[in-house]
Structures are given as C-alpha cells and as structure tokens.
Amino acid sequence: MSSPDAKRVKTNDGAPYELIYWPGIPGRGEWVRLLFEEAGVPYTDHAKEADGVSAVLEYISAENVGDATNPPVLASPILKHGDLVLHQLPNILLYLAPKLGLAPTEGDGVFFLNQIVLTLLDGFVNELHDTHHPVATSLYYEDQKPEAKKRSKYFIAERIPKFLGYTQRVLDSKASGEGPWLYGGKLTYADLTLFQCLDGTKYAFPKSIEKLQKSGKYDGVFKLYDTVKELPNINKYLESKRRIPYGDGIFRYYPELEEE
Ligand SMILES: N[C@@H](CCC(=O)N[C@@H](CS)C(=O)NCC(=O)O)C(=O)O
C-alpha cells in the first residue's frame, strides 16, 4: 500500500479567505457568508468591494483556463483561499465547514452533513429558482410568466411540503441527537444552510410558508430556523448592513405566483 507524499500535501491554513460573488443580491454567496459570520472569521467579500463585478467576470470568463492546480470555474460563488480556487456552493461549504468548526474533522459525519445540505439546496435553491425561470435563465421572468405560474403551483403544493417533511424527518431521526440541530446534537453548517433556505423561501412564498407553519407538521424545522436566527453572531450579522436585502436573485417575491 502506498502513502501520500507529505511534501506534496499543500495547506492554505492561515491564508485569507475571499468570497467572489455578484454584488447587490444575497444569492448563493449568502450561505458562504453565514459560515464566516457564525465562525467570526474575517473574509474579503468582493461583492462589497469596488472590483465586485470584475472579480466575478475575470473568473467566469471563457478565456480563464485556470492554472496548474485549479481547474477553471463556471459560475460564482467562488472561494479563494491562498492559491486554492473553488466553485460550486456545496463544495465550498464542504471545504470551509470543518475548518470553521461547523462540521466534524474526523469520521463520516461530514458526508451526512453534505447529504443534508445537497438535498436542501436541491429543493429550496435549485427547484425554487425554476419557479421564476422555468424555461430559460437567459429569458426575463416577464417572458415566461405562464410557465412560472404553472411551475409554482406544483412547487408550492408538492415540493415545499416534500422538502420540509424531509427536514423534519432528519430532525426526528436518532442521528440528529439532542437539541434543535439537524445532525449530531450540535450546530453545524447544515443548520445554517437550512436557515438561509427557509428564510429565502419565506421571502418568495410568504403565504404558503405561513400556511405550512400553521399546519404544525414541521414545528422542529421552524424551531431550528428561529434558533439559528437568534445565534448571537448570526443575529448581529442579520441586523448589520453586511446583510444584503433580497431582490432580483434566486429568492424573488412575485405575489401572483402564490395566487390560487
Ligand atoms: N450549482 C452551482 C450553481 C452556480 C450558479 O448558478 N450561479 C449563478 C449565480 S447564483 C450564476 O452566476 N449562474 C450563471 C450561469 O449559470 O450561467 C452552485 O451551487 O454554485
């Protein structure tokens, strides 16, 4: 059996963290911000710097072929940590969480967390995005309104309850451990992920979420949401100007999509 050559294992520990994401919307950058904010770890958020747009464009350009270690990226969010460049939101979270004390550094737990996070992002981000852009991301919402309405009807009736139900089952499982948390009896990045997923969905479909909350079937999920919201570092962040308001990003409020 061969063992890895220790000299080839590079570490970026101690290097500054940089988030590269579009300015003006919370978007997929927000999940990354929540990890840094809860951990109290400094990071450069290029969305709030003068180079915000150009930083993203530079990375996603068709001319950018990466370098000897980093393959090119397709889309933001992008994380730069030392000379490492990563994209794909769940991949960035998986990289950061153990370093920031929000996932175990040993054992299989991190894969269960990744499994939960991937599922939450499937439902509350990727599927939700398709409620306002069901035909093509390159078209305006106004050019796909009938399809958006149809898609939203099924998303509200079938998919939100399915993903809330899944989250409640995770909470009800023995693997969730003690307390309000999703896995292992302690706060992890899966809990922060759930918070942002539900917060955005509440913004986009407020009446539907209120109705589902009142059903009493997902009490654990809403309790976890409230618990995360009140974590001192998260609460301070949410109250700060660093928290960008929702707008024309993934989570959009189009009241007509909720009308019966
Ligand atoms: N699955 C990717 C999706 C990335 C993505 O779609 N990013 C958006 C911004 S939130 C984007 O810039 N998309 C441009 C495109 O896909 O052409 C992830 O989770 O990071």
The ligand as an SDF file (V2000), in Angstrom:
LIG
                    3D

 20 19  0  0  0  0  0  0  0  0999 V2000
  -24.6120   24.6830   -8.7730 N   0  0  0  0  0  0  0  0  0  0  0  0
  -23.8780   25.9210   -8.7730 C   0  0  0  0  0  0  0  0  0  0  0  0
  -24.7300   26.9680   -9.4480 C   0  0  0  0  0  0  0  0  0  0  0  0
  -23.9880   28.2570   -9.6430 C   0  0  0  0  0  0  0  0  0  0  0  0
  -24.8620   29.3120  -10.2690 C   0  0  0  0  0  0  0  0  0  0  0  0
  -25.8320   29.0260  -10.9850 O   0  0  0  0  0  0  0  0  0  0  0  0
  -24.5100   30.5760  -10.0030 N   0  0  0  0  0  0  0  0  0  0  0  0
  -25.2710   31.6870  -10.5320 C   0  0  0  0  0  0  0  0  0  0  0  0
  -25.2830   32.8310   -9.5710 C   0  0  0  0  0  0  0  0  0  0  0  0
  -26.1490   32.3950   -8.0910 S   0  0  0  0  0  0  0  0  0  0  0  0
  -24.6420   32.1330  -11.8120 C   0  0  0  0  0  0  0  0  0  0  0  0
  -23.8290   33.0270  -11.8460 O   0  0  0  0  0  0  0  0  0  0  0  0
  -25.0150   31.4780  -12.8910 N   0  0  0  0  0  0  0  0  0  0  0  0
  -24.5720   31.8130  -14.2090 C   0  0  0  0  0  0  0  0  0  0  0  0
  -24.7720   30.6570  -15.1410 C   0  0  0  0  0  0  0  0  0  0  0  0
  -25.1000   29.5480  -14.6780 O   0  0  0  0  0  0  0  0  0  0  0  0
  -24.5830   30.8500  -16.3490 O   0  0  0  0  0  0  0  0  0  0  0  0
  -23.5430   26.3090   -7.3270 C   0  0  0  0  0  0  0  0  0  0  0  0
  -24.2200   25.8070   -6.4100 O   0  0  0  0  0  0  0  0  0  0  0  0
  -22.6040   27.0770   -7.0770 O   0  0  0  0  0  0  0  0  0  0  0  0
  1  2  1  0
  2  3  1  0
  2 18  1  0
  3  4  1  0
  4  5  1  0
  5  6  2  0
  5  7  1  0
  7  8  1  0
  8  9  1  0
  8 11  1  0
  9 10  1  0
 11 12  2  0
 11 13  1  0
 13 14  1  0
 14 15  1  0
 15 16  2  0
 15 17  1  0
 18 19  2  0
 18 20  1  0
M  END
$$$$
